[in-house]
Amino acid sequence: MPDLIQMKEISKVYGNGIYANRHVNFSVREGEIHALVGENGAGKSTLMKVLYGLEEMDAGEILINDRPVVFHSPQDAMSLGIGMVHQHFMLVGSLTVMENVVFGYESVKGIFIDRKTARQKVLELSELFNFKIDPDMITADLAVGLKQKVEILKALYRGAKVLILDEPTAVLTPQETGELFNQLKVLKEQGYTVIFISHKLREVKEISDRISVMRRGEMIATVNTEDVSQQEISSMMVGSSSSGIIEKDKFPVLENRLAVSNLVWTDANKKKLVDDISLTVGAGEIVGIAGVEGNGQDELIEIITGILKPDSGEVQLFEKPTTGKSIRDLRDMGMSYIPSDRMTLGIAKDMSIEDNLISIMLNNKSIYNFNLLDRKKIRKMAKNLISDYSIRATSEKTEVGMLSGGNIQRVVVAREFSSGAKIIIAEQPTRGIDIGAAEFIHRKLIQLRNDGCAILLVSADLEELKRLSDRIIVLYNGQITANIEDVLNVSEIELGNYMLGVKKQSDAEIGRAYNAKTK
């Protein structure tokens, strides 16, 4: 089958002289689902930004149907049938589905927008691909999976025949992922081409025809999906093999270090986003929180970490109420926090690695010399953490904002894990990072858990939750729908049913989320 798209010898160099892409060759055939994988910082996002016109290449050429093209903007790419669905949706919540889909490409009748024609086109497109979306629904009211479909409809409405999907399943339940895959297969059958960027190798194996693997800005290989195993893909990505198995010691939970009792929090629209939640986390256990995004987990974590104040209920650390405590006080009590938004809450991007690493230690006398920061001690500590946590940087003076996402996350993790905390709140600790960085963080979490640390883990990745957690608590619509104690034997489909509110455990089973240590 001939290549629809050819990217030849693509190079992209940023101002600091670092190659994001170095002589990359990448081709896609018409009517295939082609997976693009690689560690964070491997260059795959940059390569796709070049293809979509968001970045201009410094060398190389792009051919569409053997004809050279030059893209200066996404409009140039879209004019030739290339669309991109970003990981973070770009929808206006107050608009209807139809208004979001046709925005900027409205049908007009004279000087007015022809809403009837626009609505009919969106309906026809939705029915053609079996998307089952009401064009008159307000977008903010849609579930995450439906918002994903709206983004795809937007691209198709604009005439895309090639769809670039960036981590499309990151916030979907297994059921929603299955629906998406069915729709991608329909697109493929109708001659559309999909470039599928993902870190989930099981999904890559399930949905793709071919896989291209990048590492450190270079293309390593393009292979037929049926010819390689997940382990072989992983080895190509990181340049080494790993068993992926993490050993966890088994021992009884002796004390509760975090106790959340009857928490309630209501938003400005008088909706209870946290609705009478009670749970405990004990020393030496990892308690996972599962739930579709927007079902109260963010607000729950913000209350626990002191960012939000609850309407009612109580949080206790080491059997002491945290009411009225500052974030600094919570850290002094032994809490550490890895936020889901590393760029906003996790780091100061314009500061150096070493300054980010000491940012939570400014009241620690060990880094001072006669009331002045001891830069020699700080530099030594930073160098040790850079080495221990495999942070790829030219020096400890490198601005954190210059690092790849995976290395930024390593900086956050190095700071929080080395703080001596006795309870860690880890919120989406591996979201959007590569398999190597994720496995590193997994092993560190297990090591801390085995050493007796209490860990509350929030993740949209069910495979990650099952791999790490001793118990999994499922949230739906601000309430606990399940407390899963037999983590190894629960299926992702069953978890998905609890996440969607289709199933709910008995009050007695849910109550054990709080009384776990006495089980």
Secondary structure, 3 states (H helix, E strand, C coil): CCEEEEEEEEEEECCCCCEEEEEEEEEEECCCEEEEEECCCCCHHHHHHHHCCCCCCCEEEEEECCEEECCCCHHHHHHCCEEEECCCCCCCCCCEHHHHHHCCCCCEECCEECHHHHHHHHHHHHHHCCCCCCCCCEHHHCCHHHHHHHHHHHHHHCCCCEEEEECCCCCCCHHHHHHHHHHHHHHHHCCCEEEEECCCHHHHHHHCCEEEEEECCEEEEEEEHHHCCHHHHHHHHHCCCCCCCCCCCCCCCCCEEEEEEEEEEECCCCCEEEEEEEEEEECCCEEEEECCCCCCHHHHHHHHCCCCCCCEEEEEECCEECCCCCHHHHHHHCEEEECCCHHHHHCCCCCEHHHHHCCCCCCCHHHEECCEECHHHHHHHHHHHHHHCCCCCCCCCCEHHHCCHHHHHHHHHHHHHCCCCCEEEEECCCCCCCHHHHHHHHHHHHHHHHCCCEEEEECCCHHHHHHHCCEEEEEECCEEEEEECCHHHCCHHHHHHHHCCCCCCCHHHHHCCCCHHHC
